[in-house]
Amino acid sequence: MSNFSNDGNKPSVNSHQPRPQNTSNSKSSSDSTQASNQSYLNSAILKAYLRLLPILFVCYIIAYIDRNNVAIAKLTMEEDMPSFDASVFGFGGGIFFLGYFLLEIPGSLIVERWSARKWICRIMVTWGFMAALTAFVKTPTHFYTVRFLLGMAEAGFFPGVIVYLSHWFPQKERARAISYFLIASPIAMIIGPAVSQLFIDYGRTIVDAKTGEITKIIPDLLGLKGWQWIYIIWGIPAVVFGLYVLFGLTDRPSQAKWLTDEEKGALEGELAREKAMHKAGGHMTLLQALSSPRVLLLSFAYFGIVTANYGIELFLPSVIKNWYPELEPSRIALLGMIPSLLVIPGQLFIGWSSDKMQERRWHSAIPVVIGALFLVLVTFTQGYLWATIFCFTIAATGMKSYMPAFWALPSLFLTSTAAAGSVGMINSIGNLGGFLGPYVMGFVQKNLNSYTYGLLFLACTSTLSAALICCLPLRRPLPTDVDD
């Protein structure tokens, strides 16, 4: 009878059975809720990939072509205006980034605090007009002025997009999302020359390089020369897509009519959890972030890489023309596409690998070192065209592939306004290298009549950048960083 309760009707052990049963049910319910929430989160992220990234992708293609199409236009522009020598193009190509520098941080903060779609719309419409206006420059001063205003018009676009992506993609997805956005730049370097070479020869008198005889005269197109059309045809899409952005983008998940309420809740909940986790590890104000040694280090590291990157991009066609004078501008434009072909899988691989391994530092530094090595090697290839193109291809891949991992670094220790301002600062200081690289390439060519020393200078700046990234102090992950 000891096994029964006092009333003599039920075994005493039964009085304890409901409690473990309730605990089991509660755990099962919790697991089910967690799985359901994860399903909604995955669905929301997938929709964000499919809805937002294609728009941003096309916009960045247009932006990249508009800032770099001077590299192709230069091939015949200098034929019509002899005063436009290598130093003029180097200074004019680089002064874009001085204008860019002035409005970069304010632009990033506007995206964080106001509206990404409205600000990106403003940026694209104004840069489209400035890009087209370049077709009508007559003097180096005109050229410098328009390029400076073009930089001011585009300022805030790139860091604004990086900040915007942090409003939609959790940390573990961010490098991959950034990599999908960033492959627009190598695709732009393929599409831009491919389209531009169709127009480059309009208004040219083609002379045989050996005999000096005129072999062909190509008339103007509607009264404009080919280099003028290159600026115009790429200015128009910027205005059109700028207006489309106003209706195609959504600023925050809570405003997205194309997400269900459950998807909005899951995505915003995950982003809020990450934000709270970072704040628990130590919150920085905007001023603290801008003066942070880590932010400054990233800024200078980016400066060195951008110096090399734009030195290559704006002068690659000129180097090929200088080393292989028998080639026509249209063929040079096509050869200039090749180095971008390997950049696309390179960026996708680094973005995927960096997210999979949850490692950012070495995924940023190692590609840059490889790029610098092949910049040195390319200086020994003059006279061997395909060796030249091969080395430039590997160099360009290294100088671009690092970017998905690099732009995921600031969000490891910054959030919200501090992150937005810091991304703007890193990009603005870094892009001053976009002035230095082309300027040095043009200056060295004019004074030493050689591109070799300019290329070696670019290899040095990128190597120094890789060393700075390796020295970057990163916090250890908090226990809450670990996935459940």
C-alpha positions in Angstrom: 0.0 0.0 0.0 3.0 2.2 0.3 2.8 2.7 -3.5 -0.5 4.4 -3.2 -1.6 7.9 -2.1 -3.6 8.5 1.1 -6.9 8.3 -0.6 -6.2 4.8 -1.7 -7.3 5.4 -5.4 -4.1 6.3 -7.4 -0.4 5.3 -7.1 1.6 8.1 -5.6 4.0 8.1 -8.5 1.2 9.3 -10.8 1.1 12.6 -8.9 4.5 13.4 -10.3 3.9 12.5 -14.0 2.2 15.7 -15.3 5.2 17.9 -14.5 7.8 16.2 -16.7 5.2 15.8 -19.4 4.5 19.6 -19.4 8.2 20.4 -19.5 8.6 18.1 -22.5 5.6 19.8 -24.2 7.0 23.2 -23.4 10.4 22.3 -24.9 8.8 20.8 -28.0 6.7 24.0 -28.4 9.8 26.2 -28.0 11.8 24.1 -30.6 8.8 24.3 -33.0 8.6 28.1 -32.6 12.3 28.5 -33.1 12.3 26.4 -36.2 9.3 28.3 -37.6 11.0 31.7 -36.8 14.2 30.5 -38.6 12.1 29.5 -41.6 10.5 32.9 -41.8 14.0 34.5 -41.4 15.4 32.5 -44.3 12.4 33.3 -46.4 12.8 37.0 -45.7 16.5 37.0 -46.5 15.9 35.2 -49.8 13.2 37.7 -50.8 15.6 40.5 -50.0 18.3 39.0 -52.2 15.9 38.7 -55.1 14.2 42.0 -54.7 16.9 44.5 -53.6 20.2 43.2 -54.9 19.4 43.3 -58.6 18.4 46.9 -58.4 21.6 47.9 -56.5 23.6 45.7 -58.8 22.6 47.6 -62.0 23.0 50.9 -60.3 26.6 50.1 -59.3 27.4 48.9 -62.8 26.3 52.3 -64.2 28.1 54.2 -61.5 31.4 52.3 -62.1 31.2 52.8 -65.8 30.5 56.6 -65.5 33.5 57.1 -63.2 35.9 54.9 -65.3 34.8 55.4 -68.9 37.4 58.1 -69.2 40.0 55.3 -69.5 38.5 54.3 -72.9 37.5 57.8 -74.0 41.1 58.9 -73.4 42.4 56.7 -76.3 40.9 59.1 -78.9 40.1 62.2 -76.8 43.8 63.1 -76.7 43.9 62.8 -80.5 41.4 65.7 -80.8 42.8 67.8 -78.0 46.6 67.6 -77.9 46.8 69.5 -74.6 45.2 66.5 -72.9 48.3 64.5 -72.1 48.9 61.7 -69.6 49.3 64.1 -66.7 46.0 65.9 -67.5 44.1 62.6 -67.6 45.8 61.4 -64.5 44.9 64.5 -62.5 41.4 64.7 -64.1 40.7 61.1 -63.5 41.8 61.4 -59.9 40.1 64.7 -59.0 36.8 62.9 -59.1 37.7 61.5 -55.7 38.4 64.9 -54.1 34.8 65.8 -54.8 33.8 62.4 -53.7 35.6 62.9 -50.4 33.7 66.0 -49.3 30.2 64.5 -49.1 30.9 60.8 -48.3 30.3 60.8 -44.6 27.2 63.0 -44.7 25.8 60.8 -47.5 26.2 57.6 -45.3 24.5 59.2 -42.4 21.6 60.3 -44.6 21.0 56.7 -45.6 21.1 55.6 -41.9 18.8 58.3 -40.6 16.6 59.3 -43.5 16.0 57.2 -46.7 18.2 55.1 -48.8 16.0 55.1 -51.9 15.5 58.9 -51.9 19.1 59.6 -51.4 20.3 57.1 -54.0 17.8 58.5 -56.5 19.2 62.0 -55.9 22.7 60.8 -56.4 22.1 58.9 -59.6 20.1 61.7 -61.3 22.8 64.3 -60.6 25.7 62.1 -61.5 24.0 61.1 -64.8 23.8 64.8 -65.8 27.5 65.4 -64.8 28.7 62.3 -66.7 27.0 63.4 -69.9 28.3 66.9 -69.5 31.9 65.5 -69.8 31.2 65.1 -73.5 31.4 68.9 -74.1 34.6 69.8 -72.3 37.1 71.8 -74.4 40.0 72.5 -72.0 41.8 70.7 -69.2 40.1 73.2 -66.7 36.7 72.2 -68.0 37.7 68.5 -67.6 38.9 69.0 -64.1 35.7 70.9 -63.1 33.3 68.4 -64.5 35.2 65.4 -63.0 35.2 67.1 -59.6 31.4 67.8 -59.7 30.8 64.2 -60.9 32.6 63.0 -57.7 30.5 65.3 -55.5 27.3 64.0 -57.3 28.2 60.4 -56.7 29.4 60.8 -53.1 27.6 58.6 -50.6 26.4 56.0 -53.1 28.8 53.2 -52.3 29.0 53.6 -48.5 25.2 54.2 -48.5 24.6 50.9 -50.1 26.9 49.1 -47.6 25.0 50.7 -44.7 21.7 49.9 -46.5 22.6 46.2 -46.7 23.2 46.2 -43.0 19.5 47.1 -42.6 18.5 43.9 -44.4 21.1 41.2 -44.0 22.3 39.7 -40.7 26.0 39.5 -40.0 26.4 35.9 -41.2 24.9 36.8 -44.6 26.4 40.2 -45.0 29.7 39.4 -46.7 27.9 37.3 -49.3 25.3 40.0 -49.9 28.2 42.5 -50.3 30.0 40.2 -52.7 26.9 39.9 -54.9 26.7 43.7 -55.0 30.5 44.2 -55.6 30.7 41.9 -58.6 28.9 44.7 -60.4 32.3 46.5 -60.7 34.1 43.8 -62.7 31.0 43.3 -64.8 31.0 47.1 -65.4 34.6 46.8 -66.5 33.5 44.2 -69.1 30.3 45.9 -70.3 31.7 49.4 -70.4 34.6 48.7 -72.8 32.4 46.3 -74.8 29.8 49.0 -75.5 32.3 51.9 -75.7 34.4 50.3 -78.4 31.4 50.4 -80.7 31.5 54.2 -80.6 35.2 54.9 -80.0 36.2 55.2 -83.7 33.5 57.7 -84.8 35.1 60.9 -86.1 38.6 59.4 -86.4 41.1 59.5 -89.1 43.0 56.2 -89.0 46.7 56.4 -89.9 48.9 53.4 -90.6 51.4 53.2 -87.8 54.3 52.1 -90.1 53.8 54.2 -93.3 52.0 57.2 -91.8 49.4 57.0 -94.6 45.7 57.6 -94.0 43.9 54.3 -94.3 40.3 55.2 -93.2 38.2 58.2 -92.3 35.2 57.5 -90.1 32.6 60.4 -90.0 31.1 61.9 -86.8 27.9 60.5 -85.5 25.2 63.2 -85.4 27.9 65.8 -85.2 29.7 64.2 -82.2 32.9 62.2 -82.0 33.1 58.7 -80.5 34.6 59.8 -77.2 31.8 62.2 -76.7 29.2 59.5 -77.3 30.9 57.3 -74.6 30.1 59.9 -72.0 26.5 60.6 -73.2 25.3 57.0 -73.6 26.4 56.1 -70.0 24.9 59.3 -68.5 21.4 58.6 -69.6 20.9 55.2 -67.8 22.0 56.8 -64.5 19.1 59.3 -64.7 16.6 56.6 -65.7 17.6 54.1 -63.0 17.8 56.8 -60.4 14.1 57.5 -60.9 13.4 53.8 -60.8 15.2 53.4 -57.5 12.7 55.7 -55.9 9.9 53.1 -56.4 11.9 49.9 -56.5 13.8 50.0 -53.2 12.4 49.7 -49.7 14.2 51.4 -46.8 13.5 49.0 -44.0 11.9 45.5 -43.6 9.0 47.0 -41.6 8.0 49.0 -44.8 8.2 46.0 -47.2 4.8 45.1 -48.6 6.4 42.1 -50.3 7.3 40.5 -46.9 4.7 38.8 -44.7 4.2 40.0 -41.1 6.0 36.9 -39.9 8.9 37.5 -42.2 9.2 41.1 -41.1 9.2 40.1 -37.4 11.8 37.4 -37.9 14.2 39.6 -39.9 13.8 42.7 -37.7 14.1 40.5 -34.6 17.4 39.0 -35.8 18.9 42.4 -36.7 17.8 43.8 -33.4 19.4 40.9 -31.6 22.7 41.5 -33.3 22.5 45.2 -32.6 21.9 44.6 -28.9 24.7 42.1 -28.8 27.2 44.6 -30.2 26.0 47.2 -27.7 26.5 44.8 -24.9 30.1 44.5 -26.0 30.6 48.3 -25.8 28.7 51.0 -27.7 30.5 53.7 -29.6 29.2 57.1 -30.4 29.8 58.5 -33.9 32.7 60.7 -32.8 34.3 57.8 -30.9 34.0 55.6 -34.0 35.5 58.2 -36.3 38.5 58.5 -34.0 38.8 54.8 -33.3 42.3 53.4 -34.2 40.6 50.5 -35.9 38.5 52.8 -38.2 41.6 54.9 -39.0 43.6 51.8 -39.7 40.9 50.5 -42.1 40.7 53.9 -43.8 44.5 53.9 -44.5 44.4 50.3 -45.6 41.6 51.0 -48.0 43.5 54.1 -49.2 46.5 52.1 -50.3 44.4 49.4 -52.1 42.3 52.0 -53.9 45.5 53.8 -55.0 46.5 50.7 -56.8 43.1 49.8 -58.0 42.3 53.0 -59.8 45.8 53.4 -61.0 45.3 50.2 -62.9 41.8 50.7 -64.0 42.2 54.3 -65.4 45.6 53.5 -67.1 45.4 49.9 -68.2 44.3 50.8 -71.7 47.0 53.5 -71.9 49.7 51.0 -70.7 48.6 48.5 -73.4 48.6 51.3 -76.0 52.1 52.4 -74.9 53.6 49.0 -74.9 51.8 47.8 -78.0 51.3 50.8 -80.3 50.3 48.7 -83.3 46.9 47.9 -81.6 43.8 49.9 -82.6 41.7 51.6 -79.8 38.8 49.2 -80.3 41.0 46.2 -79.8 42.6 47.8 -76.8 39.2 48.3 -75.3 38.4 44.6 -75.8 41.7 43.5 -74.3 41.0 45.7 -71.3 37.9 43.7 -70.5 39.9 40.5 -69.9 41.3 41.3 -66.4 37.8 41.6 -65.1 36.7 38.1 -66.1 38.4 36.4 -63.2 37.4 39.1 -60.6 33.8 37.8 -60.7 34.4 34.3 -59.4 37.2 35.7 -57.1 34.8 38.0 -55.3 32.1 35.4 -55.1 34.5 32.8 -53.7 36.0 35.2 -51.1 32.5 36.3 -50.0 31.3 32.6 -49.7 34.5 31.5 -47.9 34.6 34.4 -45.5 31.0 33.8 -44.4 31.5 30.0 -44.2 34.6 30.3 -42.0 33.4 33.5 -40.3 36.8 35.0 -40.9 37.4 38.5 -42.4 41.1 39.6 -41.8 43.0 37.0 -43.9 40.3 36.9 -46.6 41.0 40.6 -47.0 44.8 40.6 -46.8 45.9 37.6 -48.9 44.2 38.5 -52.2 45.8 42.0 -52.0 49.3 40.5 -51.5 48.7 38.2 -54.6 47.6 41.2 -56.6 50.7 43.2 -55.6 53.0 40.4 -56.6 51.6 40.2 -60.1 51.8 44.0 -60.5 55.5 43.6 -60.0 55.6 40.7 -62.4 53.7 42.6 -65.1 56.6 45.1 -65.5 58.8 42.2 -66.9 56.2 41.3 -69.6 56.5 44.2 -72.1 56.7 42.8 -75.6 54.7 39.7 -74.7 51.1 40.7 -75.0 49.3 37.7 -73.5 51.8 37.5 -70.6 51.0 41.2 -69.9 47.2 40.5 -70.0 47.6 37.4 -67.8 49.5 39.3 -65.1 47.1 42.2 -65.1 44.3 39.7 -64.8 45.7 38.1 -61.6 46.6 41.6 -60.3 43.1 42.9 -60.9 41.6 39.8 -59.3 43.6 40.3 -56.1 42.8 44.0 -55.9 39.1 43.3 -56.2 38.4 40.0 -54.5 39.2 41.2 -51.0 36.3 43.6 -50.9 33.4 41.4 -49.6 35.5 40.4 -46.5 36.9 43.9 -46.0 33.5 45.6 -46.0 32.3 43.1 -43.4 35.0 44.1 -41.0 33.5 47.4 -39.6 30.3 45.7 -38.5 32.3 43.4 -36.3 32.8 46.2 -33.8 30.4 49.0 -34.8 26.6 49.4 -35.1 24.0 51.9 -36.2 25.1 55.5 -36.7 28.7 54.8 -35.7 28.9 52.1 -38.3 27.3 54.3 -41.0 29.6 57.2 -40.3 32.7 54.9 -40.1 31.9 53.2 -43.4 31.6 56.7 -44.9 34.9 57.8 -43.4 36.7 54.6 -44.5 35.4 55.0 -48.0 36.0 58.7 -48.3 39.6 58.6 -47.0 40.3 55.4 -48.9 39.0 56.8 -52.2 41.4 59.7 -52.0 43.7 56.9 -53.2 41.6 57.2 -56.4 43.3 60.5 -56.9 46.8 59.5 -56.0 47.0 56.3 -58.1 46.0 57.9 -61.5 48.0 61.1 -60.7 51.2 59.2 -60.0 50.7 57.0 -63.2 50.2 60.1 -65.3 53.1 62.1 -63.7 55.6 59.2 -64.0 54.7 58.6 -67.6 55.0 62.3 -68.5 58.3 62.8 -66.8 60.0 59.4 -67.1 58.3 58.2 -70.3 57.6 54.9 -68.6 54.7 53.2 -66.8 57.0 50.7 -65.1 57.8 52.9 -62.0 54.1 53.8 -61.6 53.1 50.2 -61.5 55.8 49.4 -58.9 54.5 52.3 -56.8 51.0 50.8 -57.0 52.4 47.4 -55.9 54.0 49.1 -52.8 50.9 50.9 -51.7 48.8 47.7 -51.9 51.4 45.6 -50.0 51.4 48.2 -47.2 47.6 48.0 -47.1 47.7 44.2 -46.6 50.1 44.7 -43.8 47.8 47.2 -42.1 44.9 44.8 -42.4 46.9 42.1 -40.7 47.6 44.4 -37.8 43.9 45.2 -37.3 42.8 44.4 -33.7 39.5 42.7 -33.6 37.4 41.8 -30.6 36.9 38.2 -29.5 33.4 37.0 -30.2 31.0 37.2 -27.3 29.4 34.0 -26.1 26.1 35.2 -27.7 27.8 35.4 -31.1 27.6 31.6 -31.3 24.6 30.4 -33.3 22.0 28.5 -31.3 
